[in-house]
Amino acid sequence: MYSDSDDDYEDDGTYKHERQERPCPAMRIMEDIEYRLKLDAYFVVTDEADKTPLEPGKQRPTDKELLRAFAARPGLDIPQDWRRWRIIRFFGEIEGFHNGELDLTGRWRWRYQQLLAKWNNLLRNLAQLRPHIIRSVIRRPIWDESQGRAVERPLVVEVFDDDDMWKTFQARWKLSSSVEFHTFIHMLQDVNRALASNPRPKFQQMTLVDLPPELLAIVFSYASVRNCAALGATCKFLHNVSFDFVYRTKQFILFPPFPPSNYAHLVVESNDLVSLRQDLTSQLIRSRDKCIGEMHFLMQRKDICAKLEDVAIQNNWPTSDFGIENLAAVFTPPDSVEVFGPLYERLGQLLQHLKLTTLRLVAISLNQTLASNIAEHASLVTLISSCSQVDQPLQQRIGSASSVVSIPRNERIRIVTIRIEREEHDSSWYILALCPRLVSLHVIAGDPRNGFTAPAPDAWSSLDFINHLEYLCLDGVHWIIHDLIDFFAASTARGPLRLTHFKLEAGYAVLPEDVGALLRAIHGGSAPLRVLVLDGIAAAPLELFVSIAQLFPNLEALSFLRRETDRQYQARPCQWEHPIYEYAQCLRDMTELRHFSANFIFDWVDAIPYIVNLFEPAVMDYLFPEQRYRTEQEERAGWRRVDGRPFVLPFIAHCPALESFALLSVRVHWSCTIKRSEAEPYDIVDFPLDTGVDHLSKWLPGLKGRTAWVIDDPRKLR
């Protein structure tokens, strides 16, 4: 009744944990909480499984088996128990029918009848157990208003006189192990109170097809392609509305016949690698031919081709040896002309029938023919490459080109994202030679700890996109950036830069003198830099801040996150070398600075030189915290313990245009907006923790995942 559904998993037991590309309203109450907790549990169990050595002859359990075994662990912590929220949801759905407030699934009579049948059956089972229920006294912390703290008080609760009987009841109804009996009884009592207040359920009268097509189009825009297709299959009216959304995107995926965790077992347990390679190649060809057949079908459907805007070609077969001996010997690489050539040829033919805006290439090899087809595509705006490579002949042509005219190029592509797997001179960089008029580039490291380096020097002359680029986001560069400095120096020698937004994020710390050299190289190209994000700097000397202010006095936003040690590869609050007010003084000449953020540690003594600030209530609450529960009044008033105002005051004093400020690491700990008026010098509106991060998104890419800047001006995409 309350266990996780098989719909949460693929046929091979793999957990479906893909997130929506944008916030989507939950179809059922508490669905978002359940998803987040289950995702956390998924990461825990998969990490444990990866670290546990397997016995010879045994395979790694599937995600379904791992998660269900995890949920069945005795004494599971409440924050890790997603099944607990399915119980709460069941009771909440019954209350919702009687209160007249539920969720997007709707208050339908058939749904209520299903819930009511389970509810009545549950009550009958509880009635049979009534003779075994006794009252017991336990001690629980309860907030005492008079004392201003939590005090342990005795509490009378209902318990079973037989623990085995309660466990049997839990197993029968699939109750979570973290749900105690008295908690379960309190849930039942809440439902009974709702039923007593509103004895008659309130069913809704309007159906989905009663809505106008304009509103239905908004509903479909929030749904996944699979859900759009399912909803559109219910009737002709919804089918016509859903057509644009169902066929807006298309994926061609080459599926391997086994999960990635079994790669090593195939090689280790095989006695004949030649036969194994032949068998795997034949399965790969069957998967390839299936994709070719789907492409051929689309080419015959002009109505579908006219709707397609986003196409992805995704190779899920291994493209790396993962450090496993003989693995590369049994798998066909994506640059194999014999195996992958027909697929790339048919993809090129399909592109001629489409008017795409987005093309996604995942783990494929770009050859001359496919590159030419991409270059000839007239409507393509966005190109996304993940773990894809450029084959050797095309690399040589790009590297040896005496003129960029001899290279296939598409001047209409404005946005590119590439994910780089290899540490040094990955061939993915050569893809950028096809896009000379880029506006936005986002480069992501497959392994953030090792990072990626700049393109190979022989390709620099063909990578003239850098002189047209305005938004550059480098997530996961290698901590030695000498080649990146040389790349920018060579680009500035070719002509001026247009860079306005630049983010440099490294796993392990980059030396501040190297960062200074990189910024001087960018300044040498007369780049009109407006937004600068530096994440992963080994130190924060005042000289670097002075240099930034001198090189780019017109900066509108500056974010600086340093690393405290050379073994730290993720941002976290840390101690800086100087008092914070000295850093604010270094920025006093930046009269247009509207935003500043940093990973200052919460050390109130170093915040500003006035020790009297320590006696402010918020600071005293931080320095002398006591475990307490928030009252309902405090929740409404936005009660919080963290106050970052002592950090922002020096920057308000020295930066007259400052509008927002944030203390952050991998997330936002505290942020605020600053409002100035003639009546008052300033007014600080603060946001605790991760709330209110929307006003920071234009300054800080990556707050909600590894995303680049959003281009607000559509004219730049023409």
N, C-alpha and C positions, 0 to 999 in steps of 0.2 A: 504493500500500500504506500509506504513512504520511501522505498529504496530508489536508487537512481535508475533511470529508465535506460533501456537498451538503445534508445534514440540518441543518447549522448555519445555513442561510440560508432566507429566505422565497423564494417563487417569483420575486419581482422582484429577488432578489439582496441583500436587506436582511439584515444579520447579526442573528441572534436572541441578544441579549445581556441578556435579562431575568434578574434574579437571583431566587432563591427567597426567599419572605417569611420563612423561618426556616432555620436550618442544616439541611442535608440530607446524609445520607451519600452519598458518591460511588458510583455504580454500577460504575465500573471504576477500577482503581488509577491514581493520579496524575491523575485527571480534574479535580480541583479546581485543581491547579497549572497544568495546560494551559489551563483556562478563564480563570484570572486573567491569565496571560501573553497569551493571545489577546485578552482584553478590553483590556489595556494597549495592544497593537498596534492594536486597532480605534480607540481614541481618538487614537493618533498619526496613522494614515493619514487618518482623517476630518478631523482638524484641518488636516493638510497639504492635503487636497483643498479644504477650504473657503477656504483662503488662496490657492489657485492660481487665477488667472483662466482662464476657459475660452475657447477659440478660437470664433469665430462659427460656428454650425451644429453644434457638438459638444455632447454631453451629458456630465454628470458620470459617471464610472465607478461601477458598483455597488460595494457593500461587498465582495461576493465577489471582484470583479476587483481592488479595491484591496488586500485582504488577501493574495491569492495573489501579486500582484506584489511586495508587501512581503516575503513569505516567500522569494521567489526572488532577493532582492537579494544580491549577493556580499558576503562579509565581515559578515554580520549578527551583531550582538552576541548572546551567549548569553542574557542576561536578557530579550531581546525575541523569542527564537525558541521559540514554543510547539510547533512541529513536532518539535523535538528531544525533547520529552517523550513524543511518540507513539512514537518509536523506543525510548526507555527503557521505555515501557509494554509494547511488544511483547515485549522480552526479559524483563521482569518477569512477564508473564503465563505464559511458559513455565516460569520458575523457580517461580512460584506453584503450578502443577499438580504439580510434583515435590516441593515442600516441604510441600504440603498447606495452604497459606494463600494466598488470592487476594482476591476482592472479592465484592460482592453479585450480580454477574452469574452467578456459580456456576462450579464445576469440572465442567462437563458434557463427556461424551465427544465430542459433535459439535463443541464449541468447540475442544477440544484437537486434533482431527483437522484443523481448518482452520489452526490455528497450526502444527502439525507439518508440514503440506504447504508452507507458506511458509518454514518453517525449513530443511527439506531442500532446497528450491529455492535458497535463499540460500547454503547451504553448497556446492552444486554450482557456482554461479556464482563463488564465491570460489576454489574449487579450480582453475578455469580461469585465474584471475588469479595463481596462486601463483608462476609463473616471473618475474613482474614485481615481486614484493615484495622489497625490500632492507631492510637495517638501517641506521639513521642515528642520530647522536648529537645530541640537543638539550639545552638548558639549561633547567631548571625550578626554581622556588623550592620547597625542601623544608624542613620544620620540623626544626631541630637542637635536641634537648633540652639538650645540653651548653652551647650558646651562648645558648639562650633566645630564638632568633629564626629567621626564615626565611633560608636560605642557598641560593644558586643552585648546583645540582649537575648534572653531566652525566647524561643519561638515554638509554639505548639503546631506540629504538622502531622499529616496522616502518612503512615508507612505500612509496609507489609510485615507481618510477623514471620514470613517465610521468604528469604531472598531468592530461592530457587523458583518459587511461584512467580515472582515479579520478572525474573529473567525469561521464564517461559512465556509470560504475557508479552514481554518486549519482542521476543523472537516471532511470536505469532503475528503481531501487528507491525513488525519491522521497525520498532521504535529505536531511536538512537541510544547508544549506551551512556551518553552524557546526560540523558533526561532522567532525573530522579522522580520518584513516584509523587512526592508532594508538589513538585513543579508541574507535573502532568495534571494533577488534580486542580491546581490553580488555573491552568489553561482551560479546563473543562468548565470551571466556575465562571470564567470570563465569558465563555460562549453562552452559558445558561442565562447570565445577566442580560446579554444582548437579545436573546430569544424572549426573555420576559419583557423587555422594554419595547420590542417590536416583534410581536408574535407572528405576523404575516410577512412572508418574503416579498420583496419588491422586484418584479421581473421587468426587464426593459421591453419597450414596444417597437422601437425603431431598429431596422436591420441595416446591414452594410449597404445593400443595393439601394436603400432609400436616400443615400448621400449623393450629391451631385458629382460628376466625374472629376471636377477640379479638386474637391476634397479627397476623393479616392486616389488621385494622382499623388497627393502628399503622403497618404498612407503607404502606397506602394514604394515611394522613394525611401522610406525607412526600412523596408524589408529586404532580406537577402534575395538573391536570384532564385534560390530553391523555394523560398516561401512565396515569392511572386508567382512562380509557375504553379504551385499548389493552389493558391488562391484563385488564379486565373482559370484553373481547370474546373471550377465549381459551376460556372454558368457562362453563357455567351456574353452577357453584359460586362462581367468582370474580366473575361478573356480579352475583350477589345480594349479595356482600360489598361490591362497589365502587359499588353503586347510590347509597348515601348520599353518597359522596364525589364521584362524577361530577356529580351534579345539585345539589350544595350551592351552587355558584356558577354564574352565567351572565352572559355579556357580549353586549351588542348593539352592534356596531361598524359605523359608517358609513365604509367604506373608499373613499378616492379612487383613481382608476385609475392614479396615477403617484406616485412618491416625492416628498417635500417639496422636494428639491433642484431639481426641474424647474419649480417655480412661476414663477420669473423668466423662464425660457426660453419658457414658454407665452405670456406677455404680450409679451415683447420681439419674438418671432418672428411674432406674429399681426398680420395686416393688417386684421382685422375683429373688433374686440372684442365687438361685439354678437352675432355668430354664435358666437364662442368662449364667451360667457356662456350662450347658449341650449344649446350642446352640453354644457357642464359642468353646467348645471342639470338637464338630462335624465338625465345619469349620476348625479347626486346623488339624484334622485327614485327611480331604480332601486335604488340602495343603501338608500334610506329604505324603500321598499316591501318589500325583502328582510327588513329588521329588523321591520317591521310583521307580515309573514308569520310570522316566528319567534315573535313575541309571541302572535299568534293561536293558533299551534300549542300553546304552553304553556298558554294559557287552557283548552284542551280536555283537558289532561292533569292531572287532579287529583292523581295519584300523584306527578308531578314537582313540581307546585306545593307540595305538602306538604313536600318536601325542601329547596327553595330557601331559602337564608339570606342570600346575598350576590348582588346584581344590580348590573351596571354598564351604563350607557348612554354610549357613547363616540363622539364626533364627531371623526374624524381629518381632516376637511376644513379648509382654512385659515380661521381666524377673525380673523386680523390681517393687515395689509398688509405686515408685515416690512420696512417701509421701502422697498418696491418700488412704483414709480409704476404706477398703473392696476390694481394687483392686486385691490384691494377692489372695483373696478368689475366684475370678471368672476366673483366668487364670491358665493354667497348667504349672508348672515349667519344665525347660528342663531336670531335672533329673528323670522325671516320666518314669518308665520302661514300663508302659502300653501304653503310647502315643508315646514316643520318642524311646523306645527300638527297634522296627522294623526298624526305620530309621538308627539308629547307627549300627545295625546288617548288613543292606544292604550296608552302607557306608564301613564297614570293608571288606565285600566281594568285593566291587568295587576296593578297594585299592590293592587287590591281583592281579588285572588285569592290573594295571597301573604302569608306570615307572615315577612317579612324582619327580619333584625337589622342589616343593612348595606346602604346604597344609595350608589352611586358615580355622580356626574355629571361627565362630562368634556366641556368645550367645548360646552355646551348653554345655552339661555336659559330661565330659570325664569319661567313666566307664572302668572297667577292660578289657572287650573284645575289645573295641575300642583302648585302650592304647596298648594292645598287638599287634593289627593289625598295628598300627603306628610304634611300635618297630621293627616289622618284615619287614618293607618296606625298600628295599635295596638301592634305589636311592634317598631317601628324603634328602634334604640339608637344606631347610628353613621351619620353622614352625611358623605360625603367629596366635596368639590367641587374640581375642578381646572380652572382657566381658564374656569369657567362664569360666567354673568352673570344678572342679574335684569332683565327687560324694563322699559321705561319706565313703562307703566301701573302695574305692581306697585310700582316704586320710588316713584311719586307717592303711591300709597295708603299705603305704609309711612311716607313722610316727612310726609304731611299727616294721619296718623291722630290724632284727638283722644283716642282711647282704644285701648289695645292689643287690646281685645276685637274690634275690627273687622278685625284681621289674622289670617289663618290661622296657627295655632300648634300645635305638637306638643310637649307637655310630657313625653313619654317619651324624646325624643332626649337622650342624655347626652354623646356624644362627637362632635365635629365637627372635620374638617380641611379647610382651604380653601387653595388655591394661587392667589395673586394675581399677575396679569401686569402690570397697569398700575400706574404709580407713584403717582398721586394719586387718591384717593377712588374706588377700584374698587367697582363695584356688587356684587361678591361679598359685601361686608360685609352687604348687606341680607338675605342668606340667613339670617343669624344671628337676624333678627327672628322667624323661624319656630320657634326653639329657646329658649324662655325659661328652661328648667331645665337648662342645660348644666352638666356637671361638668368636662369637659376640652375645651380649644380649642387647636388647633395651626394657626398661620397661617404659610405659606411664601411667600417671594418668588420669583416666576418669574425675576427678574433680581436676584441678591443684591447686585450692585454699586450699582444704583439704589435698590432697596428699595421698600417700600410705606409709605403713610401711614395715619393713622387713618381711621375712617369719616367720611363727610360729616356736618357738624353737624346737618342737617335730619333725620337718622336716629337721633340719639342718644337721643331720648325713647322710641323703640321698641326699642332694643337694651338691654333690662333684663337680658339674660342675664349681663352682667358682674357683677351683684350676687349671683349664685348660683354663679359659676365658682370652682372650686378649683384647677384645673391650667391654666396659661396659658403657652404656648410660642410666642414671636414670633421666627421665623427669617428675618432679612433686613429689618429695619425701615430706613426712611430715616434718615440721620444727623441730620436736624433733627426732633426729636420734640416740638416745642411743641404740635402738635395732639393728640398722644397724651397729653400731660400734661393738656390741657384736657378730653379725653374722660374720663380717670379722675376729674378733679375734678368733672365734671358727674355722673358715676356715683355718687361718694361723697355728693353732695348729695341723691341720690335715696334712699340707704339704705346700710347697712354692707356691706362686702365680706367674702367667705368665702375669699379667695385664700390658698392654702397653698404652692403651687409656682409660681414665676414665672421665666421665662427671657426675657431680652432680648438678641437677637443682631443686630448691625448689620454691614453690609459695611464701609463707611467709618466712621471713628471718630465716636462721639457724645461731646459735651463732658461732662466730669464734673459740671459744675454743672447741666446738664439732667437727668442721671441722678439727681442728688440731689433735684431738684424732682419728678421722677416718683415716686421712692420716698416723698417726703413726701406726695404726693397719695394714694398707696396706703395709707400709714399713717393718713391722715386718714379713711379708711373703716374703720379698726380691723381691718384684714386680719390674720388670724393666720398670717402668713407663716412657713413652716418651711424652705423650700428656695429659694435665690436664685442664679441664674446670670446673670452680666453678661459678655457677650462682645462686644468691639468698643468699648472705652472709650478716649478720646483720651489720658488720663493717669490715674495712680493716686496722687492726693494723699492724704496721711494724713487730711485732714479728711473725705474721703468715707468712709473706713473707720470713723472715729469716728462719723460720722453713721449709718452702717448699724448699728453696734453699739448706738447709742442708740435708733434707731427700732425695731429688731427684735432685742432682746436674747435672744429665745428661738429664734433661728435654729438649725437643726440642720445645715445645709449651706450653704456659700458658695463660689462659684467666680467668679473674676475674671480676665478675659483682656483686656489692654490692647493698643492698637495703638501701634507705635513711631513711625510717620509718618502724615501725613494721606493718603498715597497707598497705604497698605497696607489691603487689604480682606479678608485672611484672617489668622486667628490664627497666630502663630509665636512662638517664644521671643524675648523682648526684654528690654532693660535697663529696670528700674524706677527711679523717682526716688530712693528711699531704701533704706537697708539693710533686709534682709528681717526682721531681728529687731524693727525699729520697727513694721512692719505687724502682727507677732504681738502686740506690746504693745497695739495699738489694739483687739484682739479679746479682751482678757483678761476683760472683763465678760460675754462670751458663754459662760456656763457650760454650755450645752447643745449647743455646736457639736461635731458628730460628724465632719464632713468639711470639708476645705478643699482647694481646687486653684487653681492659677494658672499663668501662662505665664512664670515666672521664667526668665531666661537662665542658662545653666550657668556662672556666674561665682562661683567658689568663695571668692574673697577677700571678697565682699560677703555671703556666706551668713550667717555669724555672726561676732561680733567677736573670735573666738579664732583667731589666725593659726596656732596649733599644729595645727589640723585639716587644714591643707594637707599635713601630713606623714603623714596616714593613707594606707595603701597604695592604696585605691581612688582617692583624690584625686590622688596622685602618678601613678597609671596614666593618669588623665584628662589631667593637665597635660603629661605627657611620653609621649604614646602612641607606640608603635612598631608598624609593620605586622607582624602575627603571625597564625599559624594556631592555632585552638583545638585542643587535644588532646582525645582522647576522654574522658579523666578530667575535664577542665575543662567539657566539654559537660554531663556528668552532674551536675557540681557547680553548674551554673547560672552559669558564668563570665560576667562582663559588665564593661564599662568604665565605665558610667554609674552613679553612686551618688548618690541624692538625699537621703541621711540628713542632711547638714549643713543642708538646707533645712527639713526637718521638725522638727528638734530645738527651735528657738525656739517653734514652735506647740504642741509637746507640753508645753513649760514653761508656756505662758500659757493653754492651753485644756485644762482637766482632763478633758473628756469626749471629746476627739478620738480617733476610731477609724480614720480613713483619710485619706490625703493623696496628691495627685497633681501631677505636673509635666506639663503638656500644652500642645498648640497645636491643630492639626486632628486630632491623635491623642495618645494617652497615651505620653509618653516614659519616665515612671517613676512607679510608684505603690506604696503600701505600706499595710498595716494595722497598727494599734498595739494591742497587748494589754497590759493592766495587771493586776497581781496584788499580793498582799501580800508575796510573796517578792521580786519585782523591781519597781522603779518603772514600767518599761515594757519591752516587747519589740517590735522592729520586724520585720515580715515583709514583705519588699519583692518587687516584681514588675518586671522590666526591660521596657522597650519596651511593646508592646501586649498583653502577657500579663496575665492576671488582671484584665481590665477588667469582668468580670461583677459584682464587688463594688462597682463605681462606677455601675452603670446606674441605680440608684434616685436618685442625686444628679445625674447628668450625662446628660440626654437628648441623643441625637445622636452617641454614640460610634461606632455602627455604621451611620451614615447619618442622614438627617434624620427622626428619630422623636421623638415626644413621650413624656411619662412614661407608664409602665404603671400602670394603676389596679389595685392589688392587692386592694382591698376590693370584692367583688361587690355588696355592699349599696348602694354608691353608684350602681350602674347600674340599680337598680330604679325 
